[in-house]
Amino acid sequence: MSDWLAALREIDGREPVAMVSVLATEGSAPRGAGTRMLVMGTALHGTIGGGQLEYRAVEQARAILALPPCTWRVQDYPLGPLLGQCCGGRVRLLVEHVDPDTLGWLDQALEGAVLVSRFEADRIVRTTVADPRAAPLAPPPSARGDRPEAGAVLVEPLGTRRPVWLFGAGHVGQAIARHASGLPLRLAWFDTRSDLATIDGVAIVPENSVEACVADAPNDAAVVILTHDHGLDYRLVRAALDRGDLAFVGLIGSATKRARFLSRLESDGIPAEARARLTSPIGIAGVTGKEPDVIAVGTLVQLLQLGAP
């Protein structure tokens, strides 16, 4: 889920804010439906893809700030004929002057929920539905044809981020956490060493309870193991493979470490199909650098390849 929701929560009414939303696209477009950016008098938050499209959108957003709060407009952009962008698709944008007094729905805007936007002549009324099965039915938005008018309803999922259970707060763990910012990943980060408690975001857990942390991971989680101790690594790997329902089990290390772990897992009676779920070494094939940031970026790309949970 994008951080546009967090940015909206920071609005305090002291500076007018416009929001630009991608309602629909057709063909090649810089960003997809649901992408949003906030536009202030001299600042931007987020992006709808840059280039001439974003330039025009920012221009329209700053123009709407001169109109009363809640004012909204829908703009269509054929990217090739109108803007000269080589991607050549079509984009339909919603531009609105945000009223801070209408943002109460943000309190229930949680991952996995559905956002319902009802268009009225002088405002857009938004609510959230926790269970997608209870959301109202509405036709998907189109980049062509009639634009939304008063009475139209837009229903869109707020999205979810892949849970990542990261074990180890050494140099590589810190690099992964640093580069994960802004990605569609939700990080839970653990270490057993109390001297690392000052690192922001790390949960220090007793060594005798690390397996319980693995048990607490949701079944769509990716577990990444890179602790300071091979014995601890093994316990975590075994606990993760015993689950059988995790999206990814990754272990840092060499081919030799992988072979030793697989041999020990086999001796401990872990079935072949479970052992096959272990990804080690972690990262992208062909990227051989051992610098923490290189390993981190390769690992994050690997996690992004899992797709949406």
C-alpha positions, 0 to 999 in steps of 0.5 A: 500500500502506498504511503499516500494514506500516511501523507493524508493523515499528516494534513493539518489544514494550515496549507491547502492540498490537492490530490491527484488520483489515477482513475484508469489507464489504457495501453502503456501508462507511467503508473496504474490505477490507484496511484496518487500524489499530493500537491501543495503550493510549492511541494509534491508528495508522491508521483503519478509517473513524471514527464508531461503527464505529471507536469499537467496534473500538477498544473491542474492541481494547483489551479484547483487549490483556488477553488473551494475545498472538496471541488473535484474535476476529472481530466483525460490525457491521451499521452501520445497525441496530447502530451507527446509521451512515447508510451502512447496510452491513455490516463484518466485523472481525478483532481480534487481540493482536499478538505481536512474535515472530510478525512475521518475515513482514514481511521479505518483505512487499513491494509486489505480494506476497500475504499468506496468513493461516492461522487457528489456534485460538490464533494466526494464522500469516502468510506471504507469497508473492512471485508471486501466481500461486503463492498458495494458493486460498481463497474470498473473505471474506464480511461474512455467514455463518459467521465464519472458524474454525481452519483457514480461510485468507485470501489478500490482495494487499498492493497496489501504489502508482503509481510517480511519476517527478517531475522538478524540486525547485522550489516545486511539486515540493516541494509535490507531494512533501509532499502525496504522503505517505500517498497510494498513490503511490511517488515517485522525485524528480530534479533536476540542481541540486546546491544542492538536494541537502539536500532530503530525497528528491531524487536529484541527477543530471547533466543529461546523464543525465536521459533515462536516468532516464526510461528507468528508469521502469517502464511503469506510471509517471506522469512529471511534469515541472516543472524550472527549464529549458524546454530540460530540460523538452523533453528529458524530455517527448520521452524520455517520449513516445518510451517509449509505455508510460507511464501518464501524461506531465505537463508544468507550464506554460501553454497557450502552453508546451504549444502551443510544445512540441507544435509542436516535437515535430511538427517533430522527427517525433514522431507525433500519437498520441505527442503526444496523450499529453502532459498539459499544463497539469497539474492539474484543470480548473477549479482555476485557482490558481497557488500551489504547493500548489494546483498540487500538490493538483490534480496529485495528484488527477489522478494518483489518477484513474489508478487502481491500477497 
